[in-house]
């Protein structure tokens, strides 16, 4: 049940209702950022999903935890009137369910994740939980820079910022309880 009043006929899609009706000039740009991230990311899909799934777990958003970019990004983009044949979902092989089920236990998950995927998860966790320490941890930044290009790190940072903001927005307002993550082109206009 949403934490703000949503008309009964919109309870199946409170996100779409809120974007289109409650402060739309403020929420549409936030979802424009989300759309751009899913549409234009050049990160390999598994690394993107490693960060996204870690943030979904931290944020507590049940919709985000169920989201699978390989399957759900095309529908998301198409619903916004975007080309579903362009996007992060096409950037390499999709993770399997073992990948997602071990996100919260990634340090002990053995060979489930590559080194870059592990770095993406750790970066997403630290970005979400301890940004001040992360910004000053020279040793960790050296480790990141040995595994990622500057461009990849910048893009990973943008993705983390977007995912933390949108996932917390959805979860804190209770939009993730029994709803769908469905943003139509009409709501986003």
C-alpha positions in Angstrom: 0.0 0.0 0.0 1.5 3.4 -1.0 2.5 5.8 1.7 0.8 8.6 -0.1 -2.8 8.7 -1.4 -3.1 7.1 -4.9 -6.6 6.8 -6.4 -7.8 3.2 -6.2 -8.0 2.9 -10.0 -4.2 3.6 -10.2 -3.0 1.3 -7.3 -1.7 -1.3 -9.8 0.7 1.4 -11.2 1.3 4.0 -8.6 4.6 5.0 -10.1 2.9 5.9 -13.4 0.2 7.9 -11.7 2.7 9.8 -9.5 4.9 10.7 -12.4 2.0 12.0 -14.4 0.1 13.7 -11.7 2.2 14.5 -8.6 5.0 17.1 -9.3 5.5 15.8 -12.8 8.0 18.6 -13.7 10.2 17.2 -10.9 9.7 13.4 -11.4 9.8 13.3 -15.2 13.5 14.4 -15.3 14.4 11.7 -12.7 12.8 9.1 -14.9 14.5 10.7 -18.0 17.8 10.0 -16.2 16.7 6.4 -15.6 15.7 6.0 -19.3 19.0 7.4 -20.5 20.9 5.1 -18.2 19.1 1.9 -19.4 19.2 3.1 -23.0 22.8 4.4 -23.3 24.9 2.5 -20.9 28.0 1.0 -22.4 28.8 -1.1 -19.3 28.7 -4.9 -19.8 25.3 -6.1 -18.8 26.6 -8.4 -16.0 28.6 -5.6 -14.4 25.7 -3.2 -14.7 23.4 -5.8 -13.2 25.9 -6.5 -10.4 25.7 -2.9 -9.3 21.9 -2.6 -9.9 21.0 -5.8 -8.0 23.2 -4.8 -5.0 21.5 -1.4 -4.8 18.1 -3.0 -5.2 18.9 -5.2 -2.2 20.2 -2.2 -0.1 17.2 0.0 -1.1 14.8 -2.7 -0.2 12.7 -2.1 -3.3 10.9 -5.4 -4.2 10.2 -4.2 -7.7 13.9 -3.5 -8.3 14.9 -6.8 -6.8 12.6 -8.7 -9.2 13.7 -6.6 -12.2 16.0 -8.3 -14.7 17.5 -5.9 -17.2 17.9 -8.5 -19.9 14.2 -9.2 -19.9 12.6 -6.0 -18.5 14.6 -3.2 -20.1 13.1 -3.8 -23.6 9.6 -3.6 -22.2 10.5 -0.5 -20.1 12.0 1.3 -23.1 9.1 0.3 -25.4 6.6 1.5 -22.9 8.3 4.9 -23.1 8.2 5.0 -26.8 11.9 4.2 -27.1 13.6 1.7 -29.3 13.9 -1.6 -27.4 16.7 -2.8 -29.6 19.1 -0.3 -28.1 20.2 -0.5 -24.4 22.2 -2.1 -21.7 20.3 -5.3 -22.0 22.2 -6.0 -25.2 25.7 -5.5 -23.7 26.7 -9.2 -23.4 25.3 -12.3 -21.8 22.6 -12.1 -19.2 23.1 -13.2 -15.6 21.4 -16.3 -14.4 19.4 -16.6 -11.2 22.4 -17.8 -9.2 24.0 -14.5 -10.0 21.0 -12.6 -8.5 20.5 -14.9 -5.5 24.1 -14.5 -4.4 24.3 -10.7 -4.5 23.9 -10.3 -0.8 26.5 -12.9 -0.2 28.9 -12.1 -3.1 32.1 -12.3 -1.0 31.5 -16.0 -0.3 29.9 -16.8 -3.7 33.0 -18.4 -5.2 33.2 -18.3 -8.9 29.8 -16.7 -9.5 31.2 -13.3 -10.2 34.2 -12.0 -12.2 36.6 -9.6 -10.6 35.0 -6.6 -12.3 31.6 -7.8 -11.2 32.8 -8.1 -7.6 34.2 -4.6 -7.9 30.9 -3.3 -9.3 29.0 -4.8 -6.4 31.4 -3.5 -3.8 31.4 0.0 -5.4 27.5 0.0 -5.4 27.4 -1.1 -1.8 29.9 1.5 -0.7 28.3 4.2 -2.9 24.9 3.4 -1.2 26.0 3.0 2.4 29.2 5.0 2.9 29.7 7.6 0.2 31.9 9.8 2.4 34.4 7.0 3.1 34.2 5.8 -0.5 35.2 9.2 -1.8 38.4 9.2 0.3 39.5 5.5 0.1 42.6 5.9 -2.2 43.3 2.1 -2.0 39.9 1.2 -3.2 40.1 3.7 -6.0 43.4 2.3 -7.1 41.8 -1.2 -7.2 38.9 0.2 -9.2 41.2 2.0 -11.6 43.2 -1.2 -12.2 40.0 -2.9 -13.3 37.9 -0.2 -15.0 38.6 2.6 -17.4 37.9 6.2 -16.3 34.9 6.2 -18.6 33.5 3.0 -17.1 34.0 4.4 -13.6 32.1 7.5 -14.5 29.3 5.6 -16.1 29.1 3.2 -13.1 28.9 6.2 -10.8 26.0 7.7 -12.8 24.2 4.4 -12.8 24.6 4.0 -9.0 23.4 7.6 -8.4 20.3 6.9 -10.6 19.6 3.5 -9.1 19.9 4.7 -5.5 17.6 7.7 -6.1 14.9 5.9 -8.1 14.9 2.7 -6.0 14.6 4.6 -2.7 11.9 6.9 -4.2 9.8 3.9 -5.2 10.4 1.9 -1.9 10.0 4.8 0.6 6.7 5.8 -1.0 5.5 2.2 -0.9 5.1 2.0 -4.6 6.8 -1.4 -4.8 4.2 -3.3 -2.8 2.1 -5.4 -5.1 2.6 -3.0 -8.0 4.4 -3.2 -11.3 7.3 -1.0 -12.5 5.3 0.4 -15.5 6.1 3.9 -16.7 4.2 4.7 -19.9 5.1 7.3 -22.4 2.1 9.4 -21.3 3.3 9.5 -17.7 6.8 10.4 -18.7 5.9 13.2 -21.1 
